[in-house]
C-alpha cells in the first residue's frame, strides 16, 4: 500500500527555506553534515558521453543548472532527457502516458519546484528611468 501525504523534503531544501525542526531533524550543523555526506557519497551528476541531439540540449538546459542533483538521480535524469528528445522529435505523436512520465521525472528531479529556481538578479530587476 502506498504511503499518503507529502513527500519528505530533502535536507538541503530544509536548510534553504529554514523549515528545519531541531527535535525532528537535529541541529543545523547535523543537517549540513548530512547534505555534504550525501553529495560526497554519490558524487557529481555527469552527462553521459553518448547522449546526443535534443537529449544533450535538455541535459544542458534542465539538469546542469540543477545543483541539488547528485549521481543518485542519474537514471531519472537520463530517462527525462531521452523522453524530452522523443517529445521534441514528434510532439504530435507523443502519447499522453509519456507526458505523464515526463512530468513525473520532472517532479522527481525537482524541476517543477519554483523554490529550486535561481533567479538572475540583473535580469529580474526592472530598470526605472528615474532612479537607475
N, C-alpha and C positions, 0 to 999 in steps of 0.2 A: 504494500500500500504506500502511495506517495505521501510525503510529508506536506502539510499545508502551511501557509504563511509566507512571509517574505523570505527571500534568500538571505543567508548570512552576509553581512557586509565585510568586504576584505579589510584586513588590518590596516593597510596603507591608507585606505579611504577614511577609516576612523580617525587617523592622525590628521588628515587634511581637513575634515569638516568638524573636528572636535567633539565627536559623539562617543568618545571613549568613556566607559564606566569603570572606575577603579575596582569595584567589587566583582565585576563580571570579566573585565579584560586585563586586569593588572595595571601596573604603573605605565606611564608614558614611555619610560626607558625600556621596560619589558616588551612593550608593543613595537617600539623601534627596532629592538634586537630581533624580534620575530620576523619583521619585514626584511631586514638585512640578511638574516639567515635563510629565508625563503629564496631571495634573489640569488644568494651565493650558491645554494644547493642545486638549483635548477639551471642557472646560467642565463645568459642573454639570449633573447629570441633572435635568430638569424634567418634571413631569407634563404630558402633552398636554391642551389645553383641552377637547377634545371627548370625553374619557374620562368615561364615566358609570356609574352604578349600582355593581354589585359590583366592576367593574374598578377604579373610583376608590377603593373601600374597600381592595382588595388593594394598590393603589399606596401608600396611606397606611400600611397595616399592615406591608407587607413591603419595599417599595422605599425609601420615605423614610428609615427608620432605618438603611438600609444605606449608611453614609457612605463606604464604599470604592468605590462605583459612580460612574462618571463618564458623560458623554454618549455615550461609545463603546459603552455597553451599552444604549442606548435601545431598539433594535429587540427585543432579548431581553426587556427589562423590559416593553415594551408587549405582546409576544406572551404572556408569562407572565400578565399581568393579564387579557388577553382570554380566555385559556384558563381562568383561575380563574373568571371571570364565567360562562363556558359551563358549567363544572362546578357552580357554585352554582345556576344556573337549572334544571339537570336532572341531579343526581348519579347517578341510576339509569340514565339514558340516555347517560352519558358513557363512550365506548368505552375499552378498555384501552390502545389505541395512543395516545390522547390523554393518558392517565395517564402514559405513558412520556415523552411530550413535555413535560408539565408538570414532571415530576421532572428532566428534562434541563435545562430552563430554570432551575429552582431551583438545580441544581448549577452551571450556568454563571454564574449571578449570585452564587454564594457563599452562598446562603440555607440550604443544608443543612450548612454547616461550623460546628460549635459554636464554633470559635475566633473567629468573626466576631461572636458574640453578646455584647452588653454587658449585664452584669447590674447591676440597681439594688441597691446595697449595702443600702439601707434595707429593701427587700422580701425580700432573700435572707437577711438576718441574723435568726436565731431569737432571740426575746426570752426571757431567762432570768428567772424570777420572783424569784430570789435575788440576781442580780447587776445587773439592769437597772432 
